[in-house]
Structure formats: C-alpha cells, structure tokens
C-alpha cells in the first residue's frame, strides 16, 4: 500500500467530514433564519428534516467520490440482496443490546423508573430513527469507513472510522454537558457503538445489518426506556426514567452510551460479531460468493 493511497484516502475523508458537518449545521441555521416551519407536518417534522439531510449527504458523497451512476448506492452498501435478513437480525441485536445495557445500569443503581405510560407519539420515532440510522450508516460506514479501508487497511479503517463516528457527536447539545465530559462520552461512544457497527458492516458487507442495530439501539434507548440518546432528550417515552450521572452509573445527560454498562456490552457485541464472522453466509447475512470475491482482492 503506497503512501499516496494512504494520504489520499485520509484527505478525502477529512474533506468530506468537514463539508458534511459544515453543511449540516448551515442547513439548520438557514431553516431557522428563513423561518421555515416544519411543525405543520406534526410528528413527521423531524423525520422530514432528517430526509433532507440524507439527500444532502448522498449528493455530497456523489461529489466527493466523483460518481453519479445508479450503482453508487449498492457500492455504498445499500444492497437489496439479503436486506430483510440483515435488517431484522440487526434490529434484534440492537434491541437485545439496549436491554442488556439498561439492565446493567439498573443493577448498578443508575436507572430509576419514574412512571410508565403508553404514548402513541413513541411509535412515530420508529420511522424517524430508521431514517437517522440510514443517514449515519451511509455516511460513516458506507463512505467514510469504506474509503479508509481502501487507503489504510481494515484494522486502521475500523479504528479511525470508529473515532470519527464517536466524536462527530460533539455537535449534539447534550443539555449543556461540559466540553471535556462530552469529549469523554464521545470517546466511549467510539468503542461502544462505532466498533460494533463497523464490524457489522464488515461481516455482511451490507449496510442493512448495522442499520438494523443502529435503528433499534436509538429507538429502545430513547422512546422505549426514556433515556437520553447521545445527549438528546426526546421527552416522549413508554418508560419515564432518571439516569444517574457518571460513567460508572447511567451516563447522565449524554445517556447510557457514556456509561460503563454501555461500553462493556457494546464491546461484547463487537467481539460477538467478530467471532461469528465466518457464520455470516450460513445465517443468510452474506453471500458465499461475496466472501470468495473479498478474499481474492
């Protein structure tokens, strides 16, 4: 692997990331400045805004990759083959993971249930978090990780892409969490979430597995268990709860993703995914022919 390939891949990712974050922040400033109000869309308002960001991200990927052909989505990992199996498997894994994380926090005394109520608004978040998962997986796994892997190799790509994913959450408000506390939370998130999501993409070579994990992770963490989602307070949940602050307990204002329980179970999921990599074809998550093609490259 020559030095120019390494430098070029890192440069492409850096340019893309800076442009993506910049355009993301600019987009919402323009919306606020022009007085555009999406509230007439009701519970779908946030989902529509995320769809706009998704379109923006795809256009930016087209520009940075120099490609505008119809095969781009498939090359990013949005393949129709094995989509239902991967999405379902990912969703189940994500749900189990969050139950384990919340269970661990509860056992340590960091999660307290205040009330339980069936709020119909919770289910609108199913669509919202699906769009969020597609957006973030296309950006961080489909483009950033894939570009890094070609330039610095699989191991380096996993590590760097995980860190980029984690620290991208520094732009989240996190309810006024101090800078260094937020930075620590993002570092934990890099390994707890970035690592298993990158490995899930490696196992399937298909974005639908990490999309399923990401989708269920956010949905069960926020709308179901009432926790902060990467610093976001949704205000709508089936279980209204309180998270104790601190890494050893509930993660506080950033949420379970910055807790010891989250880190332990997230890394365990990453190890599980890596351990069963060779079983992916047998489980219907990846084609055997695709494995052979990948080994020959």
Secondary structure, DSSP 8 states (H G I E B T S, - for coil): --HHHHHHHHHHHHHHHHHHHHHHHHHHHHHHHHT---GGGGGGHHHHHHHHHHHHHHHHHHHHHT--STTHHHHHT--STTHHHHHHHHHHHHHHHHHHHHHHHHHTT-EEEEEE---GGGGHHHHHHHHHHHHHHIIIIIIIIHHHHHHH-HHHHHHHHHHHHHHGGGGS-GGG--HHHHHHHHHHHIIIIIHHHHHHHHHHSSHHHHHHHHHHHHHIIIIIT---BTTB-----SEEEEE-SSTTTT-GGG-GGGSHHHHHHHHHHHHHHHHTGGGTTTTTSS-HHHHHHHHH-
